[in-house]
Amino acid sequence: MPDPVTTRPPAPAAAPQPVIEMTDISISFPGVKALDGVDFRMFPGEVHSLMGENGAGKSTLIKALTGVYSVDSGVIRLDGDQVTFAGPAQAQAAGISTVYQEVNLLGNLTVAENVMLGREPRRFGGIDWRAMRRRAAEILEGLHLDIDPSSLLNAHSLAVQQLVAIARAIDVQAKVLILDEPTSSLDVEEVAELFRVIRSLKERGVAILFVSHFLDQVYEISDRLTVLRNGALVGEYLTDELLRIDLVQAMIGKELSALDDLESRVHATEPGAADASAPPAFLNATAISRKGAIAPVDLTIGEGEVVGLAGLLGSGRTELARLIGGVDRPDNGRLTVAGTPLKLRTPRQAIKHRIAYSSENRRAEGIVDELTVRDNIVLALQADRGWFRPIPRKRQDELAASYIEALNIKTPSADALVRNLSGGNQQKVLLARWLAIAPRLLILDEPTRGIDVGAKAEIQKLVYSLAENGMSVLFISAELEEVLRLANRIVVLRDRRKVADLRNEGLGVDDLLAVIAEGSTDPELETGVAS
């Protein structure tokens, strides 16, 4: 691996001066050294990826750059001039724009209104609507985006909304564009469109900071990488000169054998089963369906079994999980849990029967930002007990301490606000909440999305351990390798219909892709319970 201390990559020949240069940046919070003397630079017309585990300091560095946090020490320069921003508005006015993972726009307004929000052209004391639509159309056309400026924003997919957010950012004459996990909810075609726009911006000389946990995408789009670990700089590298295994080792500080070890363990012994026979069923869903969401599906989940749901975005994975978890009500079908017929109409009813659903949208349907780590962990257990039977504070402390240790949650204390934790640690807090109610079936919808390799390995090992101890798991991930690594069986969905139910014996990514694309597979791989 190139030595970052002795061999710093040269500046591009066409742009010898960085547009952004951060030198010796340090920031501390109570009990945490978030950044420790970090150097970082960006050049015009380059895509620069900021890499590191959750908690490495990536978000803190970005917030320091955009004025959200004040630095304890160090210097920030923009085009060679020292700057200090009092907040994101000042940073944006200076040419530094950020597009966050959660699109921060107004869905009830038109595309043009969102692009020009706060900068609407005026005429005779009011908004010049025609001029606004014309200007928005020019901006969209400049990015080769075929989007109707007059259409409502929420009529478009999340991918289009992110492109609109980029168009808005560029209209403020951005010199630097920060894209925070922009591809986490996009399919392959949408990612390709986003990358086309990014390359177009590169040609216009914009410096782009691309933050992503998808290594394939980082290597496809990035020119330069900076790696942080535990708040310190590991190094800066040219992407085409750094092997992927070297990047992973730089990020985690050790060789990544955890996932390979896990995979060999999972497929050497089947969790929850002493032999090759199918485990007793914990849940049986028969012809369960919801109009507009998913066609009738049969699904069986055995005790101690991990069942993976595979399929493209929009295939019905989340819709099926929400029916099983009591979040949405089915229109038709029967559900049997532990041999008892049930009609689950609310998540609370599901919790009563020890079924826990962890949403893919951890920010809107998961963690509660304003509460502490402790409060978030005990939330479901308190709801299950009822608000008139409060959990004693001593018991809350014990629960929080035990799960913080068991799940290796990196937090200054149980009293820390959960919003100040990294994404991976927030996900662990959410898992701790559901584990606290001792579920018999745990439904995990994209539990590792947007988190780093090390945290992903820890969560995957946790899923394996839970199944090994008899818990049933319904596991959803857009990463087919992850589904193959963990699942005993894989149910494939396409166009909101179930197309296969496969034993995970000798399956590969190509096999799953063929089923997703064609709906065909080797009959010997079928479990016999597919509908």
C-alpha positions as CSV (number, residue, x, y, z in Angstrom):
1,M,0.0,0.0,0.0
2,P,1.4,3.5,-0.8
3,D,2.8,5.2,2.2
4,P,0.7,8.4,2.8
5,V,3.4,10.0,5.0
6,T,6.2,9.9,2.6
7,T,4.4,9.8,-0.8
8,R,1.5,12.3,-1.1
9,P,0.0,12.2,-4.5
10,P,0.8,15.2,-6.7
11,A,-1.7,17.9,-7.6
12,P,-3.2,17.5,-11.1
13,A,-1.1,19.4,-13.6
14,A,-4.0,21.6,-14.8
15,A,-4.9,22.7,-11.2
16,P,-1.8,23.2,-9.0
17,Q,-3.7,25.1,-6.3
18,P,-6.4,23.3,-4.2
19,V,-9.8,24.9,-4.2
20,I,-10.2,23.6,-0.6
21,E,-7.3,23.1,1.8
22,M,-7.9,22.2,5.4
23,T,-4.8,22.0,7.6
24,D,-4.3,20.5,11.1
25,I,-8.1,20.4,11.8
26,S,-9.0,19.3,15.4
27,I,-12.4,19.2,16.9
28,S,-13.4,17.7,20.3
29,F,-16.7,16.9,22.0
30,P,-17.2,15.9,25.6
31,G,-15.3,12.6,26.0
32,V,-14.5,12.3,22.2
33,K,-11.7,13.6,20.0
34,A,-13.6,13.7,16.8
35,L,-10.8,15.1,14.6
36,D,-7.1,15.1,15.5
37,G,-4.9,17.2,13.3
38,V,-6.5,16.2,10.0
39,D,-5.3,17.6,6.7
40,F,-7.6,17.5,3.6
41,R,-7.5,19.1,0.2
42,M,-9.7,19.1,-3.0
43,F,-8.8,20.2,-6.5
44,P,-11.1,21.7,-9.2
45,G,-12.4,19.2,-11.7
46,E,-11.8,16.2,-9.5
47,V,-14.1,13.7,-7.6
48,H,-12.6,13.1,-4.2
49,S,-13.9,10.3,-1.9
50,L,-13.7,10.6,1.8
51,M,-13.4,7.1,3.3
52,G,-13.4,5.6,6.7
53,E,-15.5,3.5,9.1
54,N,-18.5,5.1,10.9
55,G,-17.1,7.2,13.6
56,A,-13.9,7.9,11.6
57,G,-14.6,11.6,11.5
58,K,-16.0,12.0,7.9
59,S,-19.2,13.8,8.9
60,T,-17.4,15.9,11.4
61,L,-14.8,17.0,8.7
62,I,-17.7,17.9,6.3
63,K,-19.5,19.9,9.1
64,A,-16.3,21.7,9.9
65,L,-15.9,22.6,6.2
66,T,-19.5,23.8,5.9
67,G,-19.6,25.8,9.1
68,V,-21.8,23.5,11.1
69,Y,-19.0,23.0,13.6
70,S,-16.3,25.4,14.7
71,V,-12.8,24.0,14.7
72,D,-10.8,23.9,17.9
73,S,-7.6,24.4,15.9
74,G,-6.5,24.4,12.3
75,V,-7.0,26.5,9.2
76,I,-9.5,26.3,6.3
77,R,-8.6,27.9,3.0
78,L,-10.9,28.5,0.0
79,D,-9.0,29.4,-3.3
80,G,-6.0,30.1,-1.1
81,D,-7.8,32.6,1.2
82,Q,-8.3,31.7,4.9
83,V,-12.1,31.4,5.7
84,T,-14.3,30.9,8.7
85,F,-18.0,30.1,8.1
86,A,-20.7,30.8,10.7
87,G,-23.0,28.2,9.2
88,P,-24.0,26.3,6.0
89,A,-25.6,29.5,4.5
90,Q,-22.3,31.3,4.6
91,A,-20.5,28.3,3.1
92,Q,-23.0,28.1,0.3
93,A,-22.7,31.8,-0.4
94,A,-18.9,31.2,-0.8
95,G,-19.5,28.4,-3.2
96,I,-19.6,25.2,-1.1
97,S,-22.9,23.3,-1.5
98,T,-24.1,20.1,0.1
99,V,-26.6,17.5,-1.1
100,Y,-27.5,15.2,1.8
101,Q,-28.5,11.5,1.8
102,E,-32.0,12.6,2.9
103,V,-33.1,15.0,0.2
104,N,-33.8,18.3,1.9
105,L,-36.4,19.7,-0.5
106,L,-40.1,20.4,-0.5
107,G,-42.1,17.6,-2.3
108,N,-45.3,19.7,-2.4
109,L,-43.6,22.3,-4.6
110,T,-42.7,22.1,-8.2
111,V,-39.3,21.2,-9.5
112,A,-38.7,24.8,-10.6
113,E,-39.8,26.1,-7.2
114,N,-37.3,23.8,-5.5
115,V,-34.5,24.7,-7.8
116,M,-35.0,28.4,-7.3
117,L,-36.2,28.3,-3.6
118,G,-35.1,31.4,-1.8
119,R,-33.8,32.9,-5.0
120,E,-37.0,33.4,-6.9
121,P,-36.9,36.1,-9.7
122,R,-39.1,39.0,-8.8
123,R,-41.3,41.3,-10.9
124,F,-43.6,44.1,-9.7
125,G,-43.1,43.0,-6.1
126,G,-44.1,39.4,-6.7
127,I,-42.6,36.2,-8.0
128,D,-42.0,36.1,-11.8
129,W,-43.2,32.5,-12.3
130,R,-42.5,32.4,-16.0
131,A,-38.9,33.6,-15.5
132,M,-38.5,31.1,-12.6
133,R,-39.6,28.1,-14.8
134,R,-37.4,29.4,-17.6
135,R,-34.3,29.6,-15.4
136,A,-35.0,26.2,-13.9
137,A,-35.3,24.7,-17.3
138,E,-31.9,26.2,-18.3
139,I,-30.2,24.8,-15.3
140,L,-31.7,21.3,-15.9
141,E,-30.8,21.4,-19.6
142,G,-27.3,22.4,-18.6
143,L,-27.1,19.1,-16.8
144,H,-28.8,17.3,-19.7
145,L,-31.7,16.4,-17.3
146,D,-35.1,15.8,-19.0
147,I,-37.3,16.9,-16.1
148,D,-40.5,19.0,-16.4
149,P,-39.9,22.2,-14.3
150,S,-43.6,22.5,-13.7
151,S,-44.1,19.0,-12.3
152,L,-44.4,18.4,-8.5
153,L,-41.2,17.2,-7.0
154,N,-42.8,14.3,-5.0
155,A,-44.2,12.9,-8.3
156,H,-40.6,11.9,-9.1
157,S,-38.4,9.1,-7.8
158,L,-35.9,9.7,-5.1
159,A,-33.1,9.6,-7.7
160,V,-34.7,12.4,-9.7
161,Q,-35.2,14.4,-6.5
162,Q,-31.5,14.0,-5.7
163,L,-30.6,15.3,-9.2
164,V,-32.9,18.3,-8.6
165,A,-31.1,18.9,-5.4
166,I,-27.8,18.9,-7.3
167,A,-29.3,21.3,-9.9
168,R,-30.3,23.6,-7.1
169,A,-26.8,23.4,-5.6
170,I,-25.1,24.2,-8.9
171,D,-27.3,27.2,-9.5
172,V,-25.6,29.0,-6.6
173,Q,-22.3,28.9,-8.5
174,A,-20.8,26.1,-6.5
175,K,-17.1,25.6,-6.6
176,V,-17.4,22.6,-4.3
177,L,-20.2,20.1,-4.3
178,I,-20.5,17.7,-1.4
179,L,-22.6,14.5,-2.1
180,D,-23.3,12.6,1.1
181,E,-24.3,9.0,0.4
182,P,-26.2,10.0,-2.8
183,T,-26.6,6.5,-4.2
184,S,-27.8,4.6,-1.1
185,S,-31.4,4.3,-2.4
186,L,-30.7,4.2,-6.1
187,D,-30.8,1.3,-8.6
188,V,-28.1,0.7,-11.2
189,E,-29.7,2.8,-13.9
190,E,-30.2,5.7,-11.5
191,V,-26.6,5.5,-10.3
192,A,-25.4,5.6,-13.9
193,E,-27.5,8.8,-14.5
194,L,-26.1,10.4,-11.3
195,F,-22.5,9.6,-12.4
196,R,-23.2,11.1,-15.8
197,V,-24.2,14.4,-14.1
198,I,-21.1,14.2,-11.8
199,R,-18.8,13.8,-14.8
200,S,-20.5,16.7,-16.5
201,L,-19.8,18.9,-13.4
202,K,-16.2,17.7,-13.4
203,E,-15.8,19.0,-16.9
204,R,-17.0,22.4,-15.7
205,G,-14.3,22.5,-13.0
206,V,-16.4,21.7,-10.0
207,A,-14.6,19.9,-7.1
208,I,-16.9,17.1,-5.9
209,L,-16.7,15.4,-2.6
210,F,-18.3,12.0,-2.9
211,V,-19.1,10.1,0.3
212,S,-20.2,6.5,-0.1
213,H,-19.7,3.0,1.4
214,F,-20.1,1.3,-2.0
215,L,-16.5,0.5,-2.9
216,D,-17.4,-0.3,-6.6
217,Q,-18.9,3.1,-7.0
218,V,-16.0,4.9,-5.3
219,Y,-13.5,3.2,-7.7
220,E,-15.7,4.0,-10.7
221,I,-16.2,7.7,-10.1
222,S,-13.4,8.9,-7.8
223,D,-10.0,10.4,-8.8
224,R,-8.6,10.8,-5.3
225,L,-9.2,9.3,-1.9
226,T,-8.7,10.5,1.6
227,V,-8.9,7.9,4.4
228,L,-9.7,8.7,8.1
229,R,-9.6,6.4,11.0
230,N,-10.6,7.2,14.6
231,G,-10.6,10.9,13.8
232,A,-7.0,10.9,12.4
233,L,-5.7,11.1,8.8
234,V,-4.5,7.8,7.5
235,G,-3.6,9.1,4.1
236,E,-4.4,10.6,0.7
237,Y,-4.2,8.4,-2.4
238,L,-4.9,8.4,-6.1
239,T,-7.7,6.0,-6.7
240,D,-6.1,4.1,-9.6
241,E,-3.0,3.5,-7.5
242,L,-4.7,2.0,-4.4
243,L,-5.8,-1.7,-4.4
244,R,-9.2,-2.3,-2.8
245,I,-7.8,-4.6,-0.2
246,D,-5.3,-1.9,0.7
247,L,-8.1,0.6,1.0
248,V,-10.1,-1.7,3.3
249,Q,-7.0,-2.3,5.5
250,A,-6.4,1.5,5.7
251,M,-10.0,2.1,6.8
252,I,-10.2,-0.6,9.5
253,G,-6.5,-0.8,10.5
254,K,-6.3,-4.6,10.0
255,E,-6.9,-7.2,7.4
256,L,-10.5,-7.8,6.6
257,S,-11.0,-11.5,7.3
258,A,-14.2,-11.1,9.4
259,L,-16.7,-11.4,6.5
260,D,-14.8,-14.3,4.9
261,D,-14.7,-16.1,8.3
262,L,-18.4,-15.5,8.9
263,E,-19.3,-16.8,5.4
264,S,-17.4,-20.1,6.0
265,R,-19.0,-20.5,9.5
266,V,-22.5,-19.9,8.2
267,H,-22.3,-22.4,5.4
268,A,-20.4,-25.0,7.4
269,T,-23.3,-25.2,9.9
270,E,-26.8,-24.2,9.4
271,P,-28.1,-21.8,12.2
272,G,-30.9,-23.3,14.3
273,A,-30.7,-26.8,12.8
274,A,-28.6,-29.7,14.0
275,D,-29.1,-31.5,10.7
276,A,-30.2,-30.9,7.1
277,S,-33.9,-31.1,7.9
278,A,-36.0,-28.0,7.8
279,P,-36.5,-26.3,11.2
280,P,-40.0,-26.1,12.7
281,A,-41.9,-23.2,11.3
282,F,-42.3,-20.1,13.5
283,L,-44.2,-18.1,10.9
284,N,-46.5,-19.1,8.0
285,A,-48.0,-16.6,5.6
286,T,-50.4,-17.9,3.1
287,A,-51.5,-15.8,0.1
288,I,-50.8,-12.6,2.0
289,S,-51.2,-9.5,-0.1
290,R,-52.0,-5.8,-0.2
291,K,-53.4,-4.0,-3.2
292,G,-50.9,-1.8,-5.0
293,A,-48.1,-3.2,-2.8
294,I,-47.6,-6.9,-3.3
295,A,-49.4,-9.8,-5.0
296,P,-50.4,-12.9,-2.9
297,V,-47.3,-14.5,-1.4
298,D,-46.7,-17.7,0.6
299,L,-43.8,-17.4,3.1
300,T,-42.5,-19.7,5.7
301,I,-39.8,-18.8,8.3
302,G,-38.4,-21.6,10.5
303,E,-37.2,-21.3,14.0
304,G,-33.6,-20.1,14.0
305,E,-33.7,-19.7,10.2
306,V,-32.4,-16.7,8.3
307,V,-34.6,-16.1,5.2
308,G,-33.3,-13.5,2.8
309,L,-35.5,-11.4,0.5
310,A,-33.8,-10.6,-2.8
311,G,-35.0,-8.5,-5.7
312,L,-34.5,-5.1,-7.3
313,L,-35.8,-1.9,-5.8
314,G,-39.6,-1.8,-6.2
315,S,-39.8,-5.6,-6.3
316,G,-41.9,-5.7,-3.1
317,R,-39.3,-6.6,-0.5
318,T,-40.1,-3.8,2.0
319,E,-43.9,-4.1,1.3
320,L,-43.9,-7.8,2.3
321,A,-41.7,-7.1,5.4
322,R,-44.1,-4.4,6.5
323,L,-47.1,-6.8,6.2
324,I,-45.3,-9.4,8.3
325,G,-44.2,-6.8,10.9
326,G,-47.7,-5.4,11.4
327,V,-46.8,-2.0,10.0
328,D,-49.3,-2.3,7.1
329,R,-52.5,-4.3,7.0
330,P,-52.9,-7.0,4.4
331,D,-56.1,-7.1,2.2
332,N,-56.1,-10.8,2.0
333,G,-54.3,-13.9,3.2
334,R,-53.6,-15.8,6.5
335,L,-50.8,-15.4,9.0
336,T,-49.9,-18.1,11.5
337,V,-47.3,-17.4,14.3
338,A,-46.1,-20.3,16.4
339,G,-49.1,-22.3,15.3
340,T,-51.7,-19.6,16.2
341,P,-53.7,-17.7,13.5
342,L,-53.2,-14.0,13.9
343,K,-54.4,-10.7,12.4
344,L,-51.6,-8.2,13.0
345,R,-53.0,-4.7,12.6
346,T,-50.3,-2.6,14.3
347,P,-46.6,-3.0,15.1
348,R,-47.5,-3.1,18.8
349,Q,-49.6,-6.2,18.2
350,A,-46.6,-7.7,16.4
351,I,-44.3,-6.9,19.3
352,K,-46.8,-8.7,21.7
353,H,-46.1,-11.8,19.6
354,R,-42.4,-11.1,19.6
355,I,-42.1,-9.9,16.0
356,A,-39.9,-6.9,15.6
357,Y,-39.6,-4.8,12.4
358,S,-36.6,-2.6,11.9
359,S,-37.3,-0.2,9.1
360,E,-34.9,0.7,6.2
361,N,-35.6,4.3,7.0
362,R,-33.9,4.5,10.3
363,R,-34.1,8.4,10.4
364,A,-37.8,8.7,9.8
365,E,-39.1,5.4,11.3
366,G,-36.2,4.3,13.6
367,I,-34.1,6.4,15.9
368,V,-35.5,9.4,17.8
369,D,-32.9,12.1,17.3
370,E,-33.8,14.2,20.4
371,L,-33.5,11.2,22.8
372,T,-30.4,9.8,24.4
373,V,-28.8,6.4,23.5
374,R,-30.4,4.9,26.6
375,D,-33.9,6.3,25.8
376,N,-33.7,4.9,22.3
377,I,-32.7,1.5,23.5
378,V,-35.5,1.1,26.0
379,L,-38.2,2.7,23.9
380,A,-39.8,-0.5,22.5
381,L,-39.6,-2.3,25.8
382,Q,-41.3,0.6,27.5
383,A,-44.0,0.8,24.9
384,D,-44.6,-3.0,25.3
385,R,-44.9,-2.6,29.1
386,G,-47.2,0.4,28.8
387,W,-46.4,4.0,29.7
388,F,-48.1,3.6,33.2
389,R,-45.5,1.0,34.1
390,P,-42.2,2.9,33.7
391,I,-39.0,0.9,33.6
392,P,-36.9,1.8,36.7
393,R,-33.9,4.0,35.9
394,K,-31.5,1.4,37.3
395,R,-32.9,-1.2,34.9
396,Q,-32.7,1.3,32.1
397,D,-29.0,1.9,32.9
398,E,-28.3,-1.9,33.0
399,L,-30.0,-2.5,29.7
400,A,-28.2,0.4,28.0
401,A,-24.8,-0.6,29.4
402,S,-25.2,-4.3,28.4
403,Y,-26.2,-3.5,24.8
404,I,-23.6,-0.8,24.4
405,E,-21.0,-3.4,25.4
406,A,-22.5,-6.3,23.5
407,L,-23.0,-4.5,20.2
408,N,-19.8,-2.4,20.6
409,I,-21.7,0.9,20.3
410,K,-19.2,3.8,20.1
411,T,-20.7,6.5,22.3
412,P,-19.3,8.7,25.0
413,S,-22.0,7.5,27.4
414,A,-25.6,6.3,27.5
415,D,-26.6,9.9,28.1
416,A,-25.3,11.1,24.7
417,L,-27.9,12.2,22.1
418,V,-28.3,9.5,19.5
419,R,-28.2,12.1,16.7
420,N,-24.5,12.7,17.5
421,L,-23.5,9.1,16.8
422,S,-22.3,7.9,13.4
423,G,-24.8,6.1,11.1
424,G,-23.4,2.6,11.9
425,N,-23.7,3.2,15.7
426,Q,-27.2,4.6,15.2
427,Q,-28.1,1.4,13.5
428,K,-26.6,-0.6,16.4
429,V,-28.8,1.4,18.8
430,L,-31.8,0.6,16.7
431,L,-30.9,-3.1,16.8
432,A,-30.4,-2.9,20.6
433,R,-33.9,-1.5,20.9
434,W,-35.5,-4.5,19.2
435,L,-33.3,-7.1,20.9
436,A,-34.3,-5.7,24.3
437,I,-37.9,-7.0,23.7
438,A,-36.4,-10.5,23.1
439,P,-38.1,-11.1,19.7
440,R,-38.6,-14.5,18.2
441,L,-38.7,-13.1,14.7
442,L,-36.5,-10.1,13.8
443,I,-37.2,-8.4,10.5
444,L,-34.2,-6.4,9.3
445,D,-34.8,-4.1,6.2
446,E,-31.4,-2.9,4.9
447,P,-29.7,-3.0,8.3
448,T,-26.3,-2.3,6.8
449,R,-27.1,0.4,4.3
450,G,-24.9,3.4,4.5
451,I,-22.5,2.0,7.1
452,D,-18.9,1.0,6.8
453,V,-17.2,-2.3,6.3
454,G,-16.3,-2.9,9.9
455,A,-19.8,-2.1,11.3
456,K,-21.3,-4.2,8.6
457,A,-19.2,-7.2,9.6
458,E,-20.3,-6.8,13.2
459,I,-24.0,-6.6,12.3
460,Q,-23.7,-9.6,10.1
461,K,-22.0,-11.6,12.8
462,L,-24.7,-10.6,15.2
463,V,-27.4,-11.9,12.8
464,Y,-25.6,-15.2,12.6
465,S,-25.3,-15.4,16.3
466,L,-29.0,-14.6,16.9
467,A,-30.1,-17.3,14.5
468,E,-27.6,-19.8,16.0
469,N,-29.4,-19.2,19.3
470,G,-32.9,-19.9,17.8
471,M,-34.1,-16.5,16.7
472,S,-35.8,-16.3,13.3
473,V,-34.6,-13.5,11.0
474,L,-36.1,-12.1,7.8
475,F,-33.2,-10.2,6.2
476,I,-33.5,-7.7,3.3
477,S,-30.5,-6.2,1.5
478,A,-29.9,-4.8,-1.9
479,E,-26.4,-6.3,-1.8
480,L,-26.9,-9.9,-3.1
481,E,-23.5,-11.0,-1.7
482,E,-24.7,-10.0,1.8
483,V,-28.0,-12.0,1.4
484,L,-26.0,-15.0,0.1
485,R,-23.5,-14.7,3.0
486,L,-26.2,-14.9,5.7
487,A,-29.4,-16.6,4.5
488,N,-30.3,-20.3,4.8
489,R,-33.1,-19.7,2.2
490,I,-33.6,-16.9,-0.3
491,V,-37.0,-15.7,-1.5
492,V,-36.8,-13.8,-4.8
493,L,-39.3,-11.1,-5.6
494,R,-39.9,-9.4,-9.0
495,D,-42.5,-6.9,-9.9
496,R,-44.1,-7.3,-6.5
497,R,-44.5,-11.1,-7.0
498,K,-42.7,-14.0,-5.5
499,V,-40.8,-15.9,-8.3
500,A,-38.6,-18.3,-6.3
501,D,-37.9,-19.8,-2.9
502,L,-34.3,-21.2,-3.0
503,R,-32.1,-23.2,-0.7
504,N,-28.8,-21.4,-0.3
505,E,-26.7,-24.3,-1.3
506,G,-24.1,-23.5,-4.0
507,L,-26.0,-20.4,-5.0
508,G,-24.0,-17.5,-6.5
509,V,-24.7,-13.9,-7.4
510,D,-25.1,-14.9,-11.0
511,D,-27.8,-17.5,-10.1
512,L,-29.8,-14.9,-8.2
513,L,-29.4,-12.3,-11.0
514,A,-30.7,-14.9,-13.5
515,V,-33.8,-15.5,-11.3
516,I,-34.4,-11.8,-10.8
517,A,-34.1,-11.2,-14.5
518,E,-35.8,-14.3,-15.9
519,G,-37.7,-15.9,-13.1
520,S,-36.0,-19.2,-13.9
521,T,-33.7,-21.3,-11.8
522,D,-32.4,-24.9,-11.4
523,P,-35.4,-26.8,-10.1
524,E,-33.1,-28.7,-7.7
525,L,-32.4,-25.5,-5.8
526,E,-36.1,-25.0,-5.1
527,T,-37.2,-25.7,-1.5
528,G,-40.5,-27.1,-2.5
529,V,-42.4,-24.4,-0.7
530,A,-42.2,-21.8,-3.5
531,S,-45.4,-20.6,-4.9
